Amino acid sequence: MRIGVFLLFWSLSNTSLANDAEPLNQCQSAIKSRPHSEALKTCLHSLEAQQNKSSPVTIQLWLELADLYSQQGLHADTDYYLAKIKQSEFFLSNTEVQYRWNRLVGLKLLHQTKYEQAKEYLHQGYKIAKNESNKEWLAKSSNDLGLIHFKQLDYKNALLYYKESLKHKEAIGNLYYIGTTLNNLGLLNKDMGDIEQSISYYEQALQTYLDYTQLDDFDVRVFSNISHLYEDLAVIYALSGNNEKQNQYIDKIIATFSTKLSNNEKVRALKNLALVHIKQKQSSEARKFIDKARKFAGDDSNYLDEIYYIEAYISYLEKNYEQAISLVNTAISHTKEHSKPRVLSDSHQLLYTIYEQRGQYQKAFEHLNKHYQYKEQELQAQYQSDFQLIKQQISKERLERQLVTEQLANEKQSNRIRSLSNIILASLIILLALAFLVIFLVYRKRKEKQALLASIKSHKEKLLLLESEALQEKDSLEDKNSEQKSLLAERFDDEACTDEQFRQSLVELLIETVNLWEKASQLDRIELAEKSRIWRVSIDEGRLRTRSLDKYLNIQKIPQNPRWRNVVKTSHYVLAECELSQSDRALLEDKLEQVMSLIKARSMEHG
């Protein structure tokens, strides 16, 4: 009888849980299979149908609604649900809710171009994912951080986070996720000027998305990503001069244009098509697309500055210079200096071209200076060498001399010629000195790099030699009979030195080695033991421990017959594998040399 009652209660509980989760399942299914506007209606209906307003399912519905509103740029509605989630009793107790909340807040701020605030929340989500060792969360968060660094023109960290994201996504095997990061890598390489690498990543991303659409129950949002890729591929092939491929992807853009889900996306597509045509000097075709883009662009569109710039360039191609100047100045006023240096650079370059053609050299020179100022920001972000900047300075110097010559021809002042000639000569001397300084610094850094590589190679060879010697001694000992073993035990064993000073030196050496490992790698001693495979790692009460290594870090606990080879091998490993500063490397090598000198002295005394 009791068993029957229990089974009935268990059955009713399971049915209740399944019914409670049904609204969430309907919402998530709609997100994957319908446009955002339709999915939003379904999720709102699911929330209304949810009877228990304080259940975990309700919190999940709030998260999905906040995500949908954020993707459509409806920030007030997004903030409403984010506030409700933060005030919920489940926020502090549920790690998944904390992760998704931080990520949603960060992405919302990213869309609002509040990059520093966005970075704080996205990095908090990344920390949660790392603490939980959740590969799917890590894949998403490292991609988020790559995107925020890309927006801030920090291409180095953007590339590192994108590569980390791609590694996690490939381990998961989700083609949709993989395609997203490949697409981001294509955009990053395009901005860095590596056209061939950008094309490679874009084509890989497109193929990955197309493969994903062949799967059952795929997310229909992938079609929006594919249409974006067509735009990027049309632009990148235009830059590479491949007109056949460019036209192929323009046709695909037009064919899939109806899949755009927002006006902002339509503006992006149309202005990219206009850019393709102005690069080919086709002003009439470019105007068709930019006029359509302006119809969809609101007053707060992120692309207003680029629209004005494209319209200005079209006016320039049509030789309507006054209108071009007016439009490009409007583009400059709409551009955020720190987020779009490329638009500013291109705008001032266009003004320079117009004024130079009109013979207004003073204004041309001013805009060329500003063009180089913003171009330098781009080049620094793209890791261009200092030689490129010097070449630009020389080009600027050439225009300055042209301006001086024009002034001299009008004023006919011979004394002005001598003073300006001296200025030009001094500037050239300074440029030559700067070029020599840059060459000298590059040469010195190359020498330092060679010395560092030689040091690392030496320590790797020593590490291999120590391992080889240890194996040889082990084989030799196994071949001896018991009588020879007793005799060897009485002889000096260079791995069992008992001298107090020697033991103290070993402890100091290992302490310094572990400290520098933690400083350089940001990893702890457990990671050192696992990666070097020199020390054993054990599990005690569910925690990883390095008991044998820890003994060698304390003079009171180090064995009377210490295994000095393990300590020396650990130092060689850190010297070979870690990027240490010059002072840290010299300090560790000095301590290592002291220990080796003691070993040699002991060996000679007991020879």
Buried (B, 14 or more C-beta within 10 A) or exposed (E): EEEEEEEEEEEEEEEEEEEBBBBBEBBBEBBEBBBBEEBBEBBBBBBEEBEEEEBBBBBBBBBBBBBBBBBBBBBEBBBBBBEBBEEBEBBEEBBBBBBBBBBBBBBBBBBBEEBEBBBEBBBBBBEBBEEEEBBBBBBBBBBBBBBBBBBBBBBEBBBBBBEBBBBBBEEEEBBBBBBBBBBBBBBBBBBBBBBEBBBBBBBBBBEBBBEBBEEEEBBBBBBBBBBBBBBBBBBBBBBBEEEEBBBBBBEBBEEBBEEBBBBBBBBBBBBBBBBBBBBEEBBEBBBBBBBBBBEBBEEEBBBBBBBBBBBBBBBBBEEBBEBBBBBBEBBBEBBEEEBBBBBBBBBBBBBBBBBBEEEEBEBBBBBBBBBBEBBBBBBBBBEBEBEEBBEBBEEBBEBBBBBBEEBBEEEEEEEEBEEBEEEBEEBEEEBEEBBEEBEEEEEEEEEEEEEBEEBBEBBBEBBEEBBEEBEEBEEEEEEEEEEEEEEBEEEEBBEEBEEEEBBEBBBBBBBBBBBBBBEBBEEEBBBBBBEBEBBEBEEEEEEEBBEBBBBBBEEEEBEEEBBBBBBBBBBBBBBBBBEBEEEBBEBBBEBBEEBBEBBEEBEEEEE
